[in-house]
Amino acid sequence: MDHSKSIIVLDFGGQYAHLIARRVRQCGVYSEIKDADTSAQELKNAAGIILSGGPQSVYDPNSPQGDPAIFDLGIPVLGICYGLQWMAKALGGEVAQGEVKEYGKAKLEMRNSKCEITSGLPEEFTVWMSHGDEAKVLPEGFEQIGTSDDCSNAFIANTSSNVYGVQFHPEVVHTQHGQEIIENFVKLCDATPWSIKSYTDHVSEYVKQEVGDRKVFILVSGGVDSTVAFVLLNTVLGPDRVQGLYIDTGMMRKDESKEIDTAFTKLGIKNLRIEDASEYFIKKLAQVYEPEEKRWIIGDAFLSIQKRVSEEMDLKMEDGWMLGQGTIYPDTIETGETKNADKIKTHHNRIEEIQKMMEEGLVVEPLRELYKDEVRALGEELGLPHDLVWRHPFPGPGLGVRILCAKEKSETRNPKLEIGVDYAALPIKSVGVQGDGRSYRHAVALFNDQKFANEECWNLATSIPNQSADFNRVLMCTSHESPPDFVFSPGYITKERAEVLRAADAIVNEEMRNAGLYETIWQFPVVLLPFGTSEGGLSVVLRPVESQEAMTASAVDLPKETVSVMTERLLSLDRIDSVFQDLTHKPPGTIEWE
């Protein structure tokens, strides 16, 4: 198929490069991703070019650079975030660090809505920001057409050259009218119409090509991704060429293994083996505190069990077996797989040994180019029941990445914040994503006499990470009116801590369903923190989010009654003596804490 008149996304290392391409495809135009430094000569037949965001500063000598000659091709160009900054610098403008860093929602005010790319847009709307630098001086021929409170050149244009730039991210669902901006840009491009008949046909062809005449051994966690991948492989290859393995790590949710067994039995799937390896995993994680090391060990333990079971079932690579995984695109991009992407966190299915197997062509990942909403659509096409397809996402490592471990208290500078409410810096760090790069910083907790997040608290959840380099998360304490003296409880993953979190997770899920919120909340991680208000005490974090594709997420404003009931029930658990609600969007916080 000829894709010469497609729209090319040049990847400068942004977390959302594939999301941009998918938004373009939703407009009925083929889009593919190429490295940022692709030559203008290679791009001369493109219908349009989009420059992605990226984690670096354009004035960093090692930052990714494009070919400035692309602006001489006469092809429409749209720069997004870093893409705008590189474009401005390449064309003679000036880029510098902004007065404040913008992460999350911001208000955009249009200054000029007469150009075609702004057709149909209101004079004011909400956009999603994730940047620290900005274009201070625009290149010749450009004009300012949109501003935010903290970024004067948030939307720029050179209409005579058909070159545009947005400092925000129109590709994420949290930007209002973002898809309209992309559609307007696509209309400016002389692109060939394109469509995919169905996800099933498209992905099935990929599986057939990758697997050939071999067989696939796939690890099934019971989550949406691995379940859809497993059923897809069964459908495409036949159950006689697929063997599934579900491993109980001892870090599963309450009754998880029993429910998985029942669900697959109802589907008539008989090629799934259930293996209880809980003692093995808990033992391997003894004395392990660092998040990346923990993820690596969990991934390696999965592989060890898979090898043992393979040998017991006589499933050998040399006999034509390969490994299947339910990896989806956000897993690959956050691990830093693309050329310029920053590593946010290592996923359990991206450890070194699996990477080596991938290089040897021994791994098939049928969902690796898909996002969560596309995986759900694929699951429905495969005929999976609604409750299974729309089940909340659950990480492969299970509760293991929701039990934060620490050997010693993480000291904070406890900087003074002029915010008008009581607060406390918490003695634990978590992973975040800011400016398309990884951050590992403290959380700050807010306190008030209502023990509930009001509008002021939600505004602070956006402003604090933007203004302070010390914090990437903002929490609301739902158990205390004022900051208590927190007592640190060093520890790693144990059977006891797993049981505490399992009980807490079960309470939250039950109350979420009681409140009729399960279908409206996309995911609700429950996190265990190694400190409390008494010796040996622990804390629980409620982390409900709304999302579609996991690349971005909005923290959910839970009903006050639901928060109160959850908090009261959680405090009744042994060792739990403080409860928080995470108010942080993604960015700057990742959905999971590790």
C-alpha positions as a printed NumPy array, in Angstrom:
array([[  0.   ,   0.   ,   0.   ],
       [  1.308,   3.422,  -0.963],
       [  1.678,   5.711,   2.047],
       [  3.512,   8.5  ,   0.25 ],
       [  0.777,  11.054,   0.963],
       [  0.574,  10.292,   4.672],
       [  1.254,  12.476,   7.697],
       [  4.586,  11.814,   9.374],
       [  5.131,  12.243,  13.109],
       [  8.764,  13.017,  13.891],
       [  9.563,  11.548,  17.311],
       [ 11.617,  13.857,  19.53 ],
       [ 11.239,  11.472,  22.456],
       [  7.812,  12.516,  23.723],
       [  5.601,  10.182,  25.716],
       [  2.758,  10.837,  23.278],
       [  4.296,  10.311,  19.817],
       [  2.165,   7.25 ,  19.048],
       [ -0.879,   8.958,  20.501],
       [ -0.432,  11.775,  17.979],
       [ -0.259,   9.229,  15.157],
       [ -3.401,   7.519,  16.384],
       [ -5.31 ,  10.805,  16.59 ],
       [ -4.35 ,  11.482,  12.962],
       [ -5.586,   8.038,  11.942],
       [ -8.899,   8.836,  13.608],
       [ -9.169,  11.626,  11.041],
       [ -9.063,   9.01 ,   8.254],
       [ -5.459,   9.632,   7.212],
       [ -2.55 ,   7.219,   7.489],
       [  0.168,   8.317,   9.915],
       [  3.489,   6.787,  10.8  ],
       [  6.332,   7.674,  13.142],
       [  9.901,   8.376,  12.126],
       [ 12.974,   9.506,  14.042],
       [ 13.35 ,  13.242,  14.631],
       [ 16.454,  13.505,  12.447],
       [ 14.813,  12.007,   9.323],
       [ 16.052,  14.024,   6.344],
       [ 13.846,  16.45 ,   4.446],
       [ 14.64 ,  14.501,   1.273],
       [ 13.014,  11.395,   2.767],
       [  9.975,  13.442,   3.796],
       [  9.381,  15.286,   0.529],
       [  6.354,  13.14 ,  -0.432],
       [  4.608,  13.459,   2.937],
       [  1.269,  15.257,   3.1  ],
       [  2.131,  16.859,   6.427],
       [  4.651,  16.723,   9.266],
       [  3.994,  16.816,  13.016],
       [  6.861,  17.426,  15.443],
       [  6.295,  15.592,  18.744],
       [  7.107,  16.643,  22.282],
       [ 10.243,  15.505,  24.094],
       [ 11.866,  15.394,  27.546],
       [ 14.886,  17.615,  26.845],
       [ 15.625,  21.308,  26.348],
       [ 16.306,  22.488,  22.808],
       [ 19.316,  24.439,  24.018],
       [ 20.869,  21.243,  25.432],
       [ 23.693,  20.288,  22.996],
       [ 22.648,  16.625,  23.203],
       [ 18.943,  17.23 ,  22.559],
       [ 17.325,  15.665,  19.468],
       [ 17.34 ,  17.836,  16.371],
       [ 15.392,  17.738,  13.152],
       [ 16.347,  18.744,   9.62 ],
       [ 15.516,  22.482,   9.226],
       [ 15.108,  21.881,   5.484],
       [ 11.652,  20.41 ,   6.178],
       [ 10.374,  23.99 ,   6.372],
       [ 11.428,  24.488,   2.735],
       [  9.306,  21.586,   1.442],
       [  6.084,  23.584,   1.258],
       [  4.384,  20.945,   3.427],
       [  2.184,  21.909,   6.408],
       [  4.051,  21.484,   9.718],
       [  2.666,  21.357,  13.28 ],
       [  5.033,  21.507,  16.255],
       [  3.799,  20.2  ,  19.61 ],
       [  5.499,  21.16 ,  22.926],
       [  9.223,  20.43 ,  22.319],
       [  8.323,  20.392,  18.619],
       [  7.194,  24.028,  18.846],
       [ 10.372,  24.967,  20.712],
       [ 12.706,  23.231,  18.237],
       [ 10.813,  24.814,  15.346],
       [ 11.047,  28.282,  16.899],
       [ 14.79 ,  27.916,  17.543],
       [ 15.499,  26.411,  14.103],
       [ 13.74 ,  29.328,  12.388],
       [ 15.559,  32.043,  14.348],
       [ 13.41 ,  32.521,  17.449],
       [ 14.522,  32.246,  21.071],
       [ 13.642,  29.528,  23.595],
       [ 14.335,  29.745,  27.326],
       [ 13.162,  28.374,  30.648],
       [  9.704,  29.625,  31.594],
       [  8.919,  31.62 ,  34.724],
       [  7.114,  28.54 ,  36.073],
       [  6.733,  24.99 ,  34.828],
       [  3.291,  24.009,  33.573],
       [  2.068,  20.463,  34.222],
       [ -1.573,  19.523,  33.827],
       [ -4.582,  21.648,  32.953],
       [ -4.269,  25.269,  31.888],
       [ -6.651,  27.848,  30.417],
       [ -5.922,  28.872,  26.812],
       [ -7.145,  32.243,  25.553],
       [ -7.292,  32.741,  21.782],
       [ -5.805,  36.005,  20.471],
       [ -6.488,  35.338,  16.784],
       [ -9.042,  32.752,  15.714],
       [ -9.158,  33.648,  12.021],
       [ -6.612,  31.136,  10.674],
       [ -7.771,  27.757,   9.37 ],
       [ -6.154,  25.666,  12.12 ],
       [ -8.281,  27.468,  14.725],
       [-11.544,  27.087,  12.807],
       [-14.448,  26.333,  15.136],
       [-12.483,  26.844,  18.351],
       [-13.972,  28.911,  21.202],
       [-12.208,  31.983,  22.53 ],
       [-11.24 ,  30.14 ,  25.736],
       [-10.806,  26.452,  26.58 ],
       [ -8.792,  24.056,  28.756],
       [ -5.566,  22.496,  27.454],
       [ -3.042,  19.984,  28.844],
       [  0.481,  21.279,  29.488],
       [  3.728,  19.44 ,  30.287],
       [  6.714,  21.762,  29.844],
       [  9.362,  23.852,  31.559],
       [ 10.724,  25.812,  28.58 ],
       [  8.876,  28.108,  26.194],
       [  9.378,  30.194,  23.065],
       [ 10.293,  33.675,  24.306],
       [ 10.851,  35.333,  20.922],
       [  8.976,  34.142,  17.829],
       [ 10.69 ,  33.665,  14.46 ],
       [ 10.026,  36.142,  11.665],
       [  6.6  ,  35.686,  10.084],
       [  5.021,  34.045,  13.155],
       [  2.25 ,  35.523,  15.279],
       [  0.838,  34.707,  18.683],
       [ -2.667,  33.241,  18.377],
       [ -3.161,  31.726,  21.838],
       [ -1.809,  32.273,  25.363],
       [ -2.083,  30.703,  28.816],
       [ -1.536,  32.32 ,  32.21 ],
       [  2.047,  31.044,  32.342],
       [  2.966,  30.821,  28.64 ],
       [  2.507,  33.802,  26.326],
       [  3.265,  31.851,  23.13 ],
       [  1.11 ,  28.79 ,  23.758],
       [ -0.27 ,  28.754,  20.177],
       [  1.656,  30.303,  17.274],
       [  1.278,  30.382,  13.502],
       [  2.914,  31.408,  10.251],
       [ -0.136,  31.119,   8.025],
       [  1.686,  32.099,   4.836],
       [  3.998,  29.066,   5.243],
       [  1.373,  26.771,   6.781],
       [  3.578,  26.229,   9.845],
       [  1.998,  26.087,  13.31 ],
       [  3.011,  25.396,  16.895],
       [  1.195,  24.56 ,  20.134],
       [  2.925,  24.427,  23.527],
       [  0.126,  22.229,  24.89 ],
       [ -0.783,  18.669,  23.876],
       [ -3.843,  18.548,  21.555],
       [ -3.475,  14.774,  21.213],
       [ -4.508,  13.999,  24.802],
       [ -8.171,  13.729,  25.746],
       [ -7.738,  16.26 ,  28.552],
       [ -7.234,  19.072,  26.038],
       [-10.641,  20.403,  25.069],
       [-11.025,  20.683,  21.283],
       [ -7.654,  18.969,  20.84 ],
       [ -8.99 ,  16.575,  18.231],
       [-10.533,  19.52 ,  16.363],
       [ -7.108,  21.193,  16.187],
       [ -5.602,  17.998,  14.765],
       [ -8.511,  17.621,  12.33 ],
       [ -8.052,  21.228,  11.203],
       [ -4.364,  20.569,  10.585],
       [ -5.121,  17.369,   8.662],
       [ -7.513,  19.326,   6.422],
       [ -4.59 ,  21.596,   5.518],
       [ -2.665,  18.56 ,   4.252],
       [ -3.172,  16.964,   0.843],
       [ -3.382,  13.492,   2.359],
       [ -4.659,  10.215,   0.928],
       [ -7.737,   8.878,   2.786],
       [ -7.092,   5.744,   4.861],
       [ -8.948,   3.367,   7.17 ],
       [ -8.576,  -0.006,   8.905],
       [-11.409,  -2.48 ,   8.391],
       [-11.126,  -3.716,  11.969],
       [ -8.573,  -4.121,  14.73 ],
       [ -8.979,  -7.892,  14.59 ],
       [ -8.015,  -8.207,  10.918],
       [ -5.088,  -5.81 ,  11.307],
       [ -3.598,  -7.407,  14.417],
       [ -4.328, -10.975,  13.283],
       [ -2.184, -10.453,  10.199],
       [  0.685,  -9.251,  12.379],
       [  0.411, -12.35 ,  14.606],
       [  0.475, -14.713,  11.63 ],
       [  3.578, -13.03 ,  10.226],
       [  5.438, -12.963,  13.552],
       [  4.621, -16.494,  14.691],
       [  4.76 , -18.334,  11.362],
       [  4.429, -22.054,  12.028],
       [  5.59 , -21.816,  15.658],
       [  3.611, -22.056,  18.927],
       [  3.172, -19.477,  21.701],
       [  3.486, -19.756,  25.466],
       [  1.883, -16.668,  27.06 ],
       [  1.786, -15.373,  30.609],
       [ -1.756, -14.337,  31.58 ],
       [ -2.21 , -11.968,  34.54 ],
       [ -5.996, -11.871,  34.371],
       [ -5.943,  -8.18 ,  33.445],
       [ -7.515,  -6.804,  30.278],
       [ -4.325,  -6.72 ,  28.192],
       [ -3.049, -10.241,  28.772],
       [ -6.589, -11.667,  28.586],
       [ -7.253, -10.072,  25.192],
       [ -3.811, -11.118,  23.929],
       [ -4.39 , -14.709,  25.076],
       [ -7.843, -14.96 ,  23.473],
       [ -6.566, -13.3  ,  20.291],
       [ -3.742, -15.825,  19.99 ],
       [ -6.23 , -18.654,  20.575],
       [ -8.493, -17.229,  17.87 ],
       [ -5.768, -16.639,  15.288],
       [ -3.538, -19.672,  15.896],
       [ -5.933, -22.13 ,  17.508],
       [ -5.753, -23.45 ,  21.101],
       [ -3.506, -26.35 ,  20.058],
       [ -0.739, -23.821,  19.232],
       [ -1.133, -21.693,  22.386],
       [ -0.471, -22.43 ,  26.057],
       [ -1.438, -19.902,  28.73 ],
       [  0.09 , -19.664,  32.191],
       [ -1.433, -17.72 ,  35.083],
       [  0.983, -17.227,  37.976],
       [ -0.294, -16.426,  41.463],
       [  2.489, -14.211,  42.816],
       [  1.021, -13.794,  46.282],
       [  0.388, -10.166,  45.325],
       [ -2.958, -10.654,  43.651],
       [ -6.241,  -9.06 ,  44.703],
       [ -8.637, -10.821,  47.056],
       [-10.018, -14.001,  45.404],
       [ -8.301, -12.961,  42.15 ],
       [ -7.035, -16.423,  41.193],
       [-10.396, -18.068,  41.832],
       [-12.213, -15.445,  39.746],
       [ -9.767, -15.81 ,  36.848],
       [-10.196, -19.584,  36.824],
       [-13.984, -19.225,  36.784],
       [-13.978, -16.56 ,  34.035],
       [-11.834, -18.581,  31.626],
       [-13.788, -21.762,  32.335],
       [-16.972, -19.919,  31.309],
       [-15.236, -18.868,  28.09 ],
       [-14.521, -22.509,  27.32 ],
       [-10.767, -21.947,  27.463],
       [ -8.946, -25.063,  28.588],
       [ -5.342, -24.27 ,  27.634],
       [ -4.576, -22.199,  30.757],
       [ -2.448, -23.512,  33.609],
       [ -2.699, -21.88 ,  37.045],
       [  0.499, -21.948,  39.1  ],
       [  0.765, -20.884,  42.759],
       [  4.221, -19.297,  43.125],
       [  3.384, -16.915,  45.96 ],
       [  6.079, -18.15 ,  48.351],
       [  8.719, -17.943,  45.622],
       [  7.909, -14.302,  44.78 ],
       [  7.709, -13.14 ,  48.4  ],
       [ 11.059, -14.785,  49.136],
       [ 12.702, -13.187,  46.07 ],
       [ 11.535,  -9.722,  47.195],
       [ 12.928,  -9.965,  50.729],
       [ 15.189,  -6.999,  51.589],
       [ 14.365,  -5.273,  48.259],
       [ 13.487,  -1.586,  48.56 ],
       [ 14.308,   0.25 ,  45.316],
       [ 11.382,   0.477,  42.825],
       [ 13.373,  -0.329,  39.688],
       [ 15.089,  -3.302,  41.336],
       [ 11.731,  -4.562,  42.558],
       [ 10.23 ,  -4.399,  39.067],
       [ 13.268,  -6.177,  37.629],
       [ 13.055,  -8.985,  40.209],
       [  9.327,  -9.458,  39.617],
       [  9.904,  -9.665,  35.863],
       [ 12.779, -12.093,  36.332],
       [ 10.705, -14.226,  38.725],
       [  7.895, -14.438,  36.176],
       [ 10.421, -15.629,  33.606],
       [ 11.909, -18.212,  36.012],
       [  8.478, -19.715,  36.721],
       [  7.678, -19.663,  33.021],
       [ 10.895, -21.565,  32.284],
       [ 10.202, -24.14 ,  34.968],
       [  6.664, -24.74 ,  33.77 ],
       [  7.881, -24.848,  30.17 ],
       [ 10.311, -27.612,  31.056],
       [  7.649, -29.532,  32.994],
       [  5.282, -29.297,  30.009],
       [  8.108, -29.93 ,  27.517],
       [  7.589, -26.578,  25.751],
       [ 11.035, -25.744,  24.369],
       [ 12.095, -22.782,  22.252],
       [ 14.17 , -25.094,  20.069],
       [ 11.025, -27.082,  19.366],
       [  9.237, -24.066,  17.914],
       [  7.822, -22.333,  20.988],
       [  8.037, -18.583,  21.566],
       [  6.952, -16.256,  24.374],
       [  3.769, -14.187,  24.102],
       [  3.088, -11.03 ,  26.128],
       [  0.172,  -8.648,  26.545],
       [  2.394,  -5.565,  26.366],
       [  0.581,  -2.435,  25.186],
       [  2.113,   0.737,  23.796],
       [  2.286,   2.826,  27.016],
       [  4.411,   0.024,  28.542],
       [  6.959,   0.277,  25.736],
       [  7.141,   4.072,  25.575],
       [  7.506,   4.58 ,  29.339],
       [ 10.377,   2.097,  29.358],
       [ 12.169,   4.398,  26.907],
       [ 12.016,   2.117,  23.881],
       [ 11.883,   4.837,  21.239],
       [ 15.127,   6.499,  20.202],
       [ 14.757,   9.737,  22.162],
       [ 12.249,   8.752,  24.869],
       [ 13.124,   9.153,  28.54 ],
       [ 12.731,   6.035,  30.718],
       [  9.919,   6.624,  33.204],
       [  9.95 ,   3.124,  34.715],
       [ 10.947,  -0.391,  33.724],
       [  7.987,  -2.67 ,  33.129],
       [  8.172,  -6.278,  34.274],
       [  7.91 ,  -7.418,  30.647],
       [ 10.865,  -5.285,  29.563],
       [ 13.69 ,  -6.749,  31.644],
       [ 17.035,  -7.432,  29.952],
       [ 16.459, -11.138,  29.294],
       [ 13.158, -10.496,  27.563],
       [ 14.738,  -7.693,  25.531],
       [ 17.349, -10.209,  24.39 ],
       [ 14.648, -12.724,  23.457],
       [ 12.902, -10.003,  21.46 ],
       [ 16.077,  -9.325,  19.515],
       [ 16.245, -13.036,  18.719],
       [ 12.669, -13.025,  17.434],
       [ 11.384, -15.238,  20.269],
       [  8.673, -12.884,  21.583],
       [  5.314, -11.938,  20.074],
       [  3.358,  -8.976,  21.432],
       [  0.108,  -8.647,  19.493],
       [ -1.002,  -5.524,  21.365],
       [  2.271,  -3.584,  21.394],
       [  1.007,  -0.821,  19.073],
       [ -2.363,  -0.447,  20.814],
       [ -3.667,   1.711,  23.621],
       [ -6.005,   0.556,  26.364],
       [ -9.173,   1.798,  24.674],
       [ -8.155,   0.006,  21.467],
       [ -7.443,  -3.173,  23.43 ],
       [-10.962,  -3.003,  24.854],
       [-12.399,  -2.506,  21.368],
       [-10.411,  -5.51 ,  20.174],
       [-11.69 ,  -7.569,  23.105],
       [-15.27 ,  -6.737,  22.201],
       [-14.629,  -7.724,  18.566],
       [-13.325, -11.052,  19.855],
       [-16.614, -11.581,  21.7  ],
       [-15.302, -11.28 ,  25.26 ],
       [-17.955, -10.449,  27.901],
       [-18.43 ,  -6.786,  28.83 ],
       [-17.442,  -7.251,  32.485],
       [-14.142,  -8.826,  31.48 ],
       [-13.268,  -6.275,  28.782],
       [-14.127,  -3.267,  30.946],
       [-12.505,  -4.597,  34.076],
       [-10.218,  -2.039,  35.702],
       [ -6.592,  -2.294,  34.557],
       [ -4.354,  -4.145,  36.987],
       [ -0.542,  -4.128,  36.683],
       [  1.258,  -7.371,  35.832],
       [  3.358,  -7.191,  39.025],
       [  0.085,  -6.912,  40.944],
       [  0.075,  -5.308,  44.379],
       [  3.875,  -5.552,  44.338],
       [  4.147,  -2.092,  42.743],
       [  1.57 ,  -0.695,  45.15 ],
       [  3.459,  -1.648,  48.321],
       [  6.06 ,   1.091,  48.644],
       [  9.203,  -0.149,  50.343],
       [ 11.935,   1.807,  52.089],
       [ 14.934,   0.934,  54.228],
       [ 15.189,   4.38 ,  55.733],
       [ 13.225,   7.577,  55.854],
       [ 13.591,   9.79 ,  52.781],
       [ 14.606,  13.143,  54.157],
       [ 12.812,  16.178,  52.749],
       [ 13.89 ,  19.786,  52.567],
       [ 10.301,  20.596,  53.57 ],
       [ 10.345,  23.858,  51.588],
       [  8.024,  26.632,  52.637],
       [  4.94 ,  26.797,  50.424],
       [  2.777,  29.924,  50.406],
       [ -0.488,  28.059,  49.824],
       [ -2.828,  29.118,  52.625],
       [ -3.55 ,  25.606,  53.957],
       [ -1.779,  23.218,  56.311],
       [  0.556,  20.782,  54.578],
       [  3.313,  18.267,  55.22 ],
       [  6.018,  16.796,  52.988],
       [  5.778,  13.02 ,  53.219],
       [  8.872,  10.882,  53.947],
       [  8.58 ,   8.776,  50.772],
       [  9.229,   9.349,  47.06 ],
       [  7.283,   8.193,  44.013],
       [  7.759,   8.074,  40.253],
       [  6.306,  10.846,  38.097],
       [  6.477,  12.115,  34.526],
       [  7.211,  15.797,  34.022],
       [  8.126,  17.484,  30.768],
       [  8.171,  14.016,  29.093],
       [ 10.905,  12.919,  31.524],
       [ 11.053,  10.757,  34.636],
       [ 10.887,  12.357,  38.06 ],
       [ 11.358,  10.705,  41.47 ],
       [ 10.219,  13.136,  44.117],
       [  8.296,  13.566,  47.337],
       [  4.556,  13.91 ,  47.757],
       [  3.038,  16.749,  49.761],
       [ -0.158,  16.226,  51.768],
       [ -2.799,  18.903,  52.364],
       [ -4.924,  19.109,  55.517],
       [ -8.17 ,  20.872,  56.421],
       [-10.891,  20.513,  59.04 ],
       [-13.236,  18.916,  56.493],
       [-10.738,  16.148,  55.627],
       [-11.963,  16.501,  52.062],
       [-10.524,  18.054,  48.893],
       [-12.249,  21.34 ,  48.038],
       [-11.705,  23.48 ,  44.934],
       [ -8.678,  25.171,  46.494],
       [ -7.022,  21.794,  47.093],
       [ -7.612,  20.704,  43.494],
       [ -6.056,  23.927,  42.22 ],
       [ -3.047,  23.352,  44.475],
       [ -2.675,  19.847,  43.04 ],
       [ -1.806,  21.508,  39.731],
       [  0.085,  24.568,  40.951],
       [  2.428,  22.978,  43.539],
       [  4.272,  20.58 ,  41.159],
       [  4.467,  23.422,  38.608],
       [  6.122,  25.791,  41.081],
       [  8.218,  23.472,  43.26 ],
       [ 10.913,  21.09 ,  42.082],
       [ 10.56 ,  19.149,  45.342],
       [  7.158,  17.597,  44.668],
       [  5.509,  15.62 ,  41.887],
       [  2.347,  14.58 ,  43.818],
       [ -0.235,  16.36 ,  45.935],
       [ -2.448,  14.389,  48.335],
       [ -5.397,  15.211,  50.567],
       [ -5.335,  13.652,  54.028],
       [ -8.802,  12.202,  54.627],
       [ -8.061,  10.879,  58.126],
       [ -6.574,  13.896,  59.94 ],
       [ -7.48 ,  17.579,  60.147],
       [ -3.908,  18.742,  60.701],
       [ -0.428,  17.287,  60.11 ],
       [  0.393,  14.608,  62.708],
       [  3.877,  13.432,  63.632],
       [  4.452,  10.66 ,  61.113],
       [  6.358,   7.58 ,  62.286],
       [  8.397,   5.823,  59.626],
       [  8.053,   2.005,  59.323],
       [ 10.927,   0.616,  57.255],
       [ 10.16 ,  -2.571,  55.409],
       [  9.939,  -4.535,  52.179],
       [  7.242,  -6.746,  50.659],
       [  6.142,  -9.457,  53.074],
       [  3.154, -11.769,  53.197],
       [  1.738,  -9.632,  56.023],
       [  2.021,  -6.333,  54.145],
       [  0.5  ,  -7.959,  51.061],
       [ -2.45 ,  -9.122,  53.181],
       [ -2.919,  -5.617,  54.608],
       [ -3.035,  -4.075,  51.134],
       [ -5.228,  -6.893,  49.808],
       [ -7.778,  -6.151,  52.532],
       [ -7.601,  -2.409,  51.878],
       [ -7.976,  -2.918,  48.124],
       [-11.032,  -5.136,  48.664],
       [-12.702,  -2.467,  50.829],
       [-12.105,   0.246,  48.24 ],
       [-13.415,  -1.902,  45.395],
       [-16.516,  -2.84 ,  47.369],
       [-17.336,   0.765,  48.261],
       [-16.614,   1.915,  44.707],
       [-19.222,  -0.546,  43.439],
       [-21.659,   0.352,  46.234],
       [-21.443,   3.986,  45.092],
       [-22.05 ,   3.014,  41.441],
       [-18.644,   4.353,  40.403],
       [-17.006,   1.26 ,  38.889],
       [-18.057,   2.05 ,  35.31 ],
       [-17.105,   5.743,  35.551],
       [-13.672,   5.341,  37.177],
       [-11.063,   3.984,  34.766],
       [ -8.664,   2.619,  37.364],
       [ -8.433,   2.781,  41.17 ],
       [ -4.998,   1.816,  42.531],
       [ -4.744,   1.506,  46.313],
       [ -1.217,   2.16 ,  47.587],
       [  0.424,   1.172,  50.882],
       [  2.983,   3.618,  52.308],
       [  5.643,   2.7  ,  54.942],
       [  4.691,   5.236,  57.597],
       [  1.803,   6.069,  59.899],
       [  1.031,   7.944,  63.061],
       [  2.173,   5.209,  65.454],
       [  4.989,   2.692,  65.776],
       [  4.509,   0.094,  63.027],
       [  1.65 ,   2.099,  61.49 ],
       [  1.032,   2.241,  57.735],
       [ -0.829,   4.589,  55.42 ],
       [ -3.157,   3.979,  52.482],
       [ -3.464,   6.169,  49.384],
       [ -6.626,   6.235,  47.265],
       [ -5.689,   6.826,  43.622],
       [ -8.847,   6.914,  41.416],
       [ -8.228,   8.175,  37.872],
       [-10.051,   8.798,  34.613],
       [ -8.259,   7.958,  31.367],
       [ -8.689,   6.35 ,  27.971],
       [ -5.234,   5.318,  26.878],
       [ -3.078,   5.539,  30.064],
       [ -0.71 ,   8.106,  28.541],
       [ -2.52 ,  10.831,  30.485],
       [ -4.984,  10.646,  33.356],
       [ -7.124,  12.926,  35.512],
       [ -7.473,  12.327,  39.231],
       [-11.126,  11.688,  40.134],
       [-13.008,  13.944,  42.529],
       [-14.781,  11.266,  44.596],
       [-18.104,  12.006,  46.357],
       [-17.504,  13.145,  49.92 ],
       [-19.682,  10.372,  51.364],
       [-17.688,   7.706,  49.475],
       [-14.359,   9.082,  50.71 ],
       [-15.667,   9.189,  54.285],
       [-16.913,   5.588,  54.241],
       [-13.719,   4.293,  52.607],
       [-11.556,   6.163,  55.119],
       [-13.528,   4.926,  58.127],
       [-13.394,   1.308,  56.972],
       [ -9.691,   1.493,  56.098],
       [ -8.827,   2.89 ,  59.518],
       [-10.496,  -0.146,  61.079],
       [ -7.843,  -2.402,  59.535],
       [ -4.926,  -3.515,  61.674],
       [ -1.853,  -1.23 ,  61.245],
       [ -3.643,   1.353,  59.037],
       [ -3.778,   4.682,  60.85 ],
       [ -3.781,   7.335,  58.111],
       [ -5.485,   7.656,  54.722],
       [ -4.861,   9.985,  51.769],
       [ -6.443,  10.703,  48.41 ],
       [ -4.057,  11.371,  45.499],
       [ -5.194,  14.537,  43.675],
       [ -2.398,  14.454,  41.084],
       [ -3.088,  14.251,  37.37 ],
       [ -0.779,  12.489,  34.892],
       [  1.436,  14.382,  34.241],
       [  3.063,  15.196,  36.65 ],
       [  2.324,  11.936,  38.496],
       [  2.224,   8.509,  36.887],
       [ -0.945,   6.466,  37.531],
       [  0.952,   3.99 ,  39.7  ],
       [  3.357,   5.263,  42.353],
       [  6.17 ,   2.977,  41.169]])
